[in-house]
Amino acid sequence: MPPVAAIPVPAVVSAYRSPSCGCCKGWLDHLRQAGFTVKDYVTSNLASIKQRYGVPPQLQP
């Protein structure tokens, strides 16, 4: 794999996920390996989080 140019990364990435989501866990591991600091918020009420941050209905699974 060719070297990747250094890009500044944010100090912290906040992620909200359901307790049963294995895909999210994998993605957060990937972010950590890429040098991100991850705040992992596990919640069973993602609907309220999506509403709080204004996620449009068409982007919600």
Distance bins in CASP14 RR format, pairs under 12 A and 6 or more apart:
PFRMAT RR
TARGET T0000
AUTHOR 0000-0000-0000
RMODE 2
METHOD distances of the structure
MODEL  1
4 34 0 0 0 0 1 0 0 0 0 0 0
4 35 0 0 0 0 0 1 0 0 0 0 0
6 34 0 0 0 0 0 1 0 0 0 0 0
6 35 0 0 0 0 0 1 0 0 0 0 0
7 34 0 0 0 0 1 0 0 0 0 0 0
7 35 0 0 0 0 0 1 0 0 0 0 0
7 36 0 0 0 0 0 1 0 0 0 0 0
8 35 0 0 0 0 0 1 0 0 0 0 0
8 36 0 0 0 0 0 1 0 0 0 0 0
9 31 0 0 0 0 1 0 0 0 0 0 0
9 32 0 0 0 0 0 1 0 0 0 0 0
9 33 0 0 0 0 0 1 0 0 0 0 0
9 34 1 0 0 1 0 0 0 0 0 0 0
9 35 1 0 1 0 0 0 0 0 0 0 0
9 36 1 0 1 0 0 0 0 0 0 0 0
9 37 0 0 0 0 1 0 0 0 0 0 0
9 38 0 0 0 0 0 1 0 0 0 0 0
10 31 0 0 0 0 0 1 0 0 0 0 0
10 34 0 0 0 0 0 1 0 0 0 0 0
10 35 0 0 0 0 0 1 0 0 0 0 0
10 36 1 0 0 1 0 0 0 0 0 0 0
10 37 0 0 0 0 1 0 0 0 0 0 0
10 38 0 0 0 0 0 1 0 0 0 0 0
10 39 0 0 0 0 0 1 0 0 0 0 0
11 35 0 0 0 0 0 1 0 0 0 0 0
11 36 0 0 0 0 1 0 0 0 0 0 0
11 37 1 0 0 1 0 0 0 0 0 0 0
11 38 0 0 0 0 0 1 0 0 0 0 0
11 39 0 0 0 0 0 1 0 0 0 0 0
12 31 0 0 0 0 0 1 0 0 0 0 0
12 32 0 0 0 0 0 1 0 0 0 0 0
12 35 0 0 0 0 0 1 0 0 0 0 0
12 36 1 0 0 1 0 0 0 0 0 0 0
12 37 1 0 1 0 0 0 0 0 0 0 0
12 38 1 0 0 1 0 0 0 0 0 0 0
12 39 1 0 1 0 0 0 0 0 0 0 0
12 40 0 0 0 0 0 1 0 0 0 0 0
12 41 0 0 0 0 0 1 0 0 0 0 0
13 27 0 0 0 0 0 1 0 0 0 0 0
13 28 0 0 0 0 1 0 0 0 0 0 0
13 30 0 0 0 0 0 1 0 0 0 0 0
13 31 1 0 1 0 0 0 0 0 0 0 0
13 32 0 0 0 0 1 0 0 0 0 0 0
13 34 0 0 0 0 1 0 0 0 0 0 0
13 35 0 0 0 0 1 0 0 0 0 0 0
13 36 1 0 1 0 0 0 0 0 0 0 0
13 37 1 0 0 1 0 0 0 0 0 0 0
13 38 1 0 1 0 0 0 0 0 0 0 0
13 39 1 0 0 1 0 0 0 0 0 0 0
13 40 0 0 0 0 1 0 0 0 0 0 0
13 41 0 0 0 0 0 1 0 0 0 0 0
14 28 0 0 0 0 0 1 0 0 0 0 0
14 31 0 0 0 0 0 1 0 0 0 0 0
14 36 0 0 0 0 0 1 0 0 0 0 0
14 37 0 0 0 0 1 0 0 0 0 0 0
14 38 1 0 0 1 0 0 0 0 0 0 0
14 39 1 0 1 0 0 0 0 0 0 0 0
14 40 0 0 0 0 1 0 0 0 0 0 0
14 41 1 0 0 1 0 0 0 0 0 0 0
14 43 0 0 0 0 0 1 0 0 0 0 0
14 49 0 0 0 0 0 1 0 0 0 0 0
14 53 0 0 0 0 1 0 0 0 0 0 0
15 21 0 0 0 0 0 1 0 0 0 0 0
15 23 0 0 0 0 0 1 0 0 0 0 0
15 24 1 0 0 1 0 0 0 0 0 0 0
15 25 0 0 0 0 1 0 0 0 0 0 0
15 26 0 0 0 0 0 1 0 0 0 0 0
15 27 1 0 0 1 0 0 0 0 0 0 0
15 28 1 0 1 0 0 0 0 0 0 0 0
15 29 0 0 0 0 0 1 0 0 0 0 0
15 30 0 0 0 0 0 1 0 0 0 0 0
15 31 1 0 0 1 0 0 0 0 0 0 0
15 32 0 0 0 0 0 1 0 0 0 0 0
15 36 0 0 0 0 1 0 0 0 0 0 0
15 37 0 0 0 0 0 1 0 0 0 0 0
15 38 1 0 0 1 0 0 0 0 0 0 0
15 39 1 0 0 1 0 0 0 0 0 0 0
15 40 1 0 1 0 0 0 0 0 0 0 0
15 41 1 0 0 1 0 0 0 0 0 0 0
15 42 0 0 0 0 1 0 0 0 0 0 0
15 43 0 0 0 0 0 1 0 0 0 0 0
15 46 0 0 0 0 0 1 0 0 0 0 0
15 49 0 0 0 0 0 1 0 0 0 0 0
15 53 0 0 0 0 0 1 0 0 0 0 0
16 24 0 0 0 0 1 0 0 0 0 0 0
16 28 0 0 0 0 0 1 0 0 0 0 0
16 38 0 0 0 0 0 1 0 0 0 0 0
16 39 0 0 0 0 1 0 0 0 0 0 0
16 40 0 0 0 0 1 0 0 0 0 0 0
16 41 1 0 1 0 0 0 0 0 0 0 0
16 42 0 0 0 0 1 0 0 0 0 0 0
16 43 1 0 1 0 0 0 0 0 0 0 0
16 44 0 0 0 0 0 1 0 0 0 0 0
16 45 0 0 0 0 1 0 0 0 0 0 0
16 46 1 0 0 1 0 0 0 0 0 0 0
16 47 0 0 0 0 0 1 0 0 0 0 0
16 48 0 0 0 0 1 0 0 0 0 0 0
16 49 1 0 1 0 0 0 0 0 0 0 0
16 50 0 0 0 0 1 0 0 0 0 0 0
16 51 0 0 0 0 0 1 0 0 0 0 0
16 52 0 0 0 0 1 0 0 0 0 0 0
16 53 0 0 0 0 1 0 0 0 0 0 0
16 55 0 0 0 0 0 1 0 0 0 0 0
17 23 0 0 0 0 1 0 0 0 0 0 0
17 24 1 1 0 0 0 0 0 0 0 0 0
17 25 1 0 0 1 0 0 0 0 0 0 0
17 26 0 0 0 0 0 1 0 0 0 0 0
17 27 0 0 0 0 1 0 0 0 0 0 0
17 28 1 0 0 1 0 0 0 0 0 0 0
17 38 0 0 0 0 0 1 0 0 0 0 0
17 39 0 0 0 0 0 1 0 0 0 0 0
17 40 1 0 0 1 0 0 0 0 0 0 0
17 41 1 0 0 1 0 0 0 0 0 0 0
17 42 1 0 0 1 0 0 0 0 0 0 0
17 43 1 0 0 1 0 0 0 0 0 0 0
17 44 0 0 0 0 0 1 0 0 0 0 0
17 45 0 0 0 0 0 1 0 0 0 0 0
17 46 1 0 0 1 0 0 0 0 0 0 0
17 49 0 0 0 0 1 0 0 0 0 0 0
17 50 0 0 0 0 0 1 0 0 0 0 0
18 24 1 0 0 1 0 0 0 0 0 0 0
18 25 0 0 0 0 0 1 0 0 0 0 0
18 40 0 0 0 0 0 1 0 0 0 0 0
18 41 0 0 0 0 0 1 0 0 0 0 0
18 42 1 0 0 1 0 0 0 0 0 0 0
18 43 1 0 0 1 0 0 0 0 0 0 0
18 44 1 0 0 1 0 0 0 0 0 0 0
18 45 0 0 0 0 1 0 0 0 0 0 0
18 46 1 0 1 0 0 0 0 0 0 0 0
18 47 0 0 0 0 0 1 0 0 0 0 0
18 49 0 0 0 0 0 1 0 0 0 0 0
18 50 0 0 0 0 0 1 0 0 0 0 0
18 61 0 0 0 0 0 1 0 0 0 0 0
19 25 0 0 0 0 1 0 0 0 0 0 0
19 40 0 0 0 0 0 1 0 0 0 0 0
19 41 0 0 0 0 0 1 0 0 0 0 0
19 42 1 0 1 0 0 0 0 0 0 0 0
19 43 1 0 0 1 0 0 0 0 0 0 0
19 44 1 0 0 1 0 0 0 0 0 0 0
19 45 0 0 0 0 0 1 0 0 0 0 0
19 46 0 0 0 0 0 1 0 0 0 0 0
20 42 0 0 0 0 1 0 0 0 0 0 0
20 43 0 0 0 0 0 1 0 0 0 0 0
20 44 0 0 0 0 1 0 0 0 0 0 0
20 46 0 0 0 0 0 1 0 0 0 0 0
21 27 0 0 0 0 1 0 0 0 0 0 0
21 28 0 0 0 0 1 0 0 0 0 0 0
21 40 0 0 0 0 0 1 0 0 0 0 0
21 41 0 0 0 0 0 1 0 0 0 0 0
21 42 0 0 0 0 1 0 0 0 0 0 0
21 43 0 0 0 0 0 1 0 0 0 0 0
21 44 0 0 0 0 0 1 0 0 0 0 0
21 46 0 0 0 0 1 0 0 0 0 0 0
21 61 0 0 0 0 0 1 0 0 0 0 0
22 28 0 0 0 0 1 0 0 0 0 0 0
22 29 0 0 0 0 1 0 0 0 0 0 0
22 40 0 0 0 0 0 1 0 0 0 0 0
22 42 0 0 0 0 0 1 0 0 0 0 0
23 29 0 0 0 0 0 1 0 0 0 0 0
23 30 0 0 0 0 0 1 0 0 0 0 0
23 61 0 0 0 0 0 1 0 0 0 0 0
24 30 0 0 0 0 0 1 0 0 0 0 0
24 31 0 0 0 0 0 1 0 0 0 0 0
24 38 0 0 0 0 0 1 0 0 0 0 0
24 40 0 0 0 0 1 0 0 0 0 0 0
24 41 0 0 0 0 0 1 0 0 0 0 0
24 42 0 0 0 0 1 0 0 0 0 0 0
24 43 0 0 0 0 0 1 0 0 0 0 0
24 46 0 0 0 0 0 1 0 0 0 0 0
24 61 0 0 0 0 0 1 0 0 0 0 0
25 31 0 0 0 0 0 1 0 0 0 0 0
25 32 0 0 0 0 0 1 0 0 0 0 0
25 38 0 0 0 0 0 1 0 0 0 0 0
25 40 0 0 0 0 1 0 0 0 0 0 0
25 42 0 0 0 0 1 0 0 0 0 0 0
26 32 0 0 0 0 1 0 0 0 0 0 0
26 33 0 0 0 0 1 0 0 0 0 0 0
26 38 0 0 0 0 0 1 0 0 0 0 0
26 40 0 0 0 0 0 1 0 0 0 0 0
27 33 0 0 0 0 0 1 0 0 0 0 0
27 34 0 0 0 0 0 1 0 0 0 0 0
27 36 0 0 0 0 0 1 0 0 0 0 0
27 38 0 0 0 0 1 0 0 0 0 0 0
27 40 0 0 0 0 0 1 0 0 0 0 0
28 34 0 0 0 0 0 1 0 0 0 0 0
28 35 0 0 0 0 0 1 0 0 0 0 0
28 36 0 0 0 0 1 0 0 0 0 0 0
28 37 0 0 0 0 0 1 0 0 0 0 0
28 38 1 0 1 0 0 0 0 0 0 0 0
28 39 0 0 0 0 1 0 0 0 0 0 0
28 40 1 0 1 0 0 0 0 0 0 0 0
28 41 0 0 0 0 0 1 0 0 0 0 0
28 42 0 0 0 0 0 1 0 0 0 0 0
29 35 0 0 0 0 0 1 0 0 0 0 0
29 36 0 0 0 0 0 1 0 0 0 0 0
29 38 0 0 0 0 1 0 0 0 0 0 0
29 40 0 0 0 0 0 1 0 0 0 0 0
30 36 0 0 0 0 1 0 0 0 0 0 0
30 38 0 0 0 0 1 0 0 0 0 0 0
31 37 0 0 0 0 1 0 0 0 0 0 0
31 38 1 0 1 0 0 0 0 0 0 0 0
31 39 0 0 0 0 0 1 0 0 0 0 0
31 40 0 0 0 0 1 0 0 0 0 0 0
32 38 1 0 1 0 0 0 0 0 0 0 0
32 39 0 0 0 0 0 1 0 0 0 0 0
32 40 0 0 0 0 1 0 0 0 0 0 0
41 48 0 0 0 0 0 1 0 0 0 0 0
41 49 1 0 0 1 0 0 0 0 0 0 0
41 52 0 0 0 0 0 1 0 0 0 0 0
41 53 0 0 0 0 0 1 0 0 0 0 0
42 49 0 0 0 0 0 1 0 0 0 0 0
43 49 1 0 0 1 0 0 0 0 0 0 0
43 50 0 0 0 0 0 1 0 0 0 0 0
43 52 0 0 0 0 0 1 0 0 0 0 0
45 51 0 0 0 0 1 0 0 0 0 0 0
45 52 0 0 0 0 0 1 0 0 0 0 0
46 52 0 0 0 0 0 1 0 0 0 0 0
46 53 0 0 0 0 0 1 0 0 0 0 0
46 55 0 0 0 0 1 0 0 0 0 0 0
46 60 0 0 0 0 1 0 0 0 0 0 0
46 61 0 0 0 0 1 0 0 0 0 0 0
47 53 0 0 0 0 0 1 0 0 0 0 0
47 54 0 0 0 0 0 1 0 0 0 0 0
47 55 0 0 0 0 1 0 0 0 0 0 0
47 57 0 0 0 0 0 1 0 0 0 0 0
47 60 0 0 0 0 1 0 0 0 0 0 0
47 61 0 0 0 0 0 1 0 0 0 0 0
48 54 0 0 0 0 0 1 0 0 0 0 0
48 55 0 0 0 0 0 1 0 0 0 0 0
48 60 0 0 0 0 0 1 0 0 0 0 0
49 55 0 0 0 0 1 0 0 0 0 0 0
49 60 0 0 0 0 0 1 0 0 0 0 0
50 56 0 0 0 0 1 0 0 0 0 0 0
50 57 0 0 0 0 1 0 0 0 0 0 0
50 58 0 0 0 0 0 1 0 0 0 0 0
50 59 0 0 0 0 1 0 0 0 0 0 0
50 60 1 0 1 0 0 0 0 0 0 0 0
50 61 0 0 0 0 1 0 0 0 0 0 0
51 57 0 0 0 0 1 0 0 0 0 0 0
51 60 0 0 0 0 1 0 0 0 0 0 0
53 59 0 0 0 0 0 1 0 0 0 0 0
53 60 0 0 0 0 0 1 0 0 0 0 0
54 60 0 0 0 0 1 0 0 0 0 0 0
55 61 0 0 0 0 0 1 0 0 0 0 0
END
